[in-house]
């Protein structure tokens, strides 16, 4: 067994041990990648590894969605996969979004993005909004940049929380209900 084969096998084994309690599609796909690699089909092995990564990313997105608040009384909430897909196309990371709406036409969206390169581009502006003369809104212990009604906060320098839409008197209490301390630990 070559060094590369041992390295790939070790990586697959380490990833499988994390989910050893259940034989699932991720471990099956990783095993398929290893088998394809051992058979010399590197192209298929890479495809399988990409697919396993996609499956694990979906698992992380599901875990992240748990931080999004339930709909307040009189409102309906649904996962916003279009917003999530948009963030995925802008450089990766993990994202979850929920759209809240009423039959009267009022609606807003809350989005959480973790470890995206986009956060690095926006982070300095969000963290220094007050010093730059931009409007900020305090939500619990967090400061949100208020950009024409869209609210953005940076948590632990790597997690972006955004809310867009109205009414503000419904959005702010929902934002306040998020456990930002626990959210800051997401992925660790």
Secondary structure, 3 states (H helix, E strand, C coil): CCHHHHHHHHHHHHHHHHCCCCCCHHHHHHHHHHHHHHCCCHHHHHHHHHHHHHHHHHHHHHHHHCCCCCCCCCCEEEECHHHHHHHHHCCCCEEEEEEEECCCCCEEEEEEEECCHHHHHHHHHHHCCCCCCCCEEEECCEEEEEECCEEEEEECCCEEEEEEECCHHHHHHHHHCCCHHHHHCCCC
